[in-house]
């Protein structure tokens, strides 16, 4: 963009970065809003739908159970025998609030068993992840 300054006959040429900054900030907001939803799709976990429920609180420990019975803690695969020990360490570091995201196709018994493991590790505040119907 080329313009003249008032009271001057000099040519002012420069790049206006305000529109670029606006676009970057809008993209940042879009990614921040969509990032939590990307986690479950990356792990192939389809959450069950629910009409009742509250907006989820921020939790520092996310536990996932996919349809094949694989367990993930904070996006990392974990063997079932190591879940309790890993959760105990994370509770000491981050607090006791846990979000359990279990796939729609996961067996009920596996979900209950995992919930029992989380509670025996000290996770008394376990939230169940759902999507709004």
N, C-alpha and C positions, 0 to 999 in steps of 0.2 A: 504494500500500500504506500503510495507516495502522496505527501501532503506538504503544504507550506505552513510555516509557523506565522502567527500574527505578528506583524511589525517586523518581519524579516523577509529578506528575499532569498534566503538559503532553502534549499530543498532538504526535507527531512524524510529519510527512508529508514524504515525499521519494521520489524516483525511484531505484530500484536499477538501476544501469547495468551491473552485472556480467554478467547474461545477454545483454544487447545486445553487450557487448564480446566475449563468447565467440562469438557468432554471427558478428560481423565478422571475428574472427581465423580462424574455420573457413572462411569465404568467401575470405579472403585466401589461405589455403593451397590451397584448391581451384583458384583462378585461377592461382597460381604453378605448380602441377603441370600444369595443362592448357594453359598458354600456349605451350610449345614445339610442341605438336601443332597448335595453331591456325595457326601460320605456314605450314605446308605446305598446309593446306586453303585458306587465303586466296589462295595463289598457284596453286591447281589443280594441285598436284604430288602424284601418287600414287606413293609410294615402293615399290620392289620388296620382297618378303618374303624373309627369310633365317632359317635355323634356327641358324646359327653366327654368332658375332659377339660383340663386347663392348659394354658400355654406353658410349655416346658421351661423350667428354670435352667440356668446354666449349670452344667455339671462338669466336673473335671475328669470323671472316669466314665468312659463309654464302653459298654460291653455289647457285643453283637453275636447273634446265633443265626447262621444261615440255614437254608432248607436242608442241607446235607449234614447238619450237626456240627459244623466247624465253629469254633469259638474265637472271637477277636476281642482283644482288649486294646482300646485306643488305637484302632486300625491295624494292629499287629496280630497275626495268628498265634494262638496259645493252645497248648495241649490241655485236655481236661484235667489231668493230674496236677498241673502247675497253676491252675486258676486261683485257688485259695491263697497260695503263697504270694502270687503277683498282686492280688487285690489287697492283701494285708499291707504290702509295701506301699501301694498307691494311696491307700487310705491314710497312712501315716504322713505321706507327703502332701496330699491334696484335700483331705477331708473325706467324709463318709457318704457323700451323695453320688449315687450311681444311676446311670441311664441304661436300661436293658432294652436293646432293640432286637426282638426275635422275629424271624421271618414268618410269614403266614403259613408256609409249608412245613415249619419246624414241628416236630412231634411234641404234644403236650407234656409228656413225661420228661423230655429233655429240657423244656423250658422250666418246669418245676424243679428239676434236679439242679439246673444252673442257678435258679433263684435261691435254692437252699444253700448252695456253695457260697454265693455272694453274702447271704446273711450270716453264715457261719464264719466268714472272714471278717465280719464286723460291719458290713454294709447294711445298716438299719434303715437307711433312706434310699430305697430302690424304686425308681420310677420306670414305668413301662412305656416304651415309645409306640405311638400310634400316629396315623394320619387322619385328618378330619374328613368325614364322609360328606 
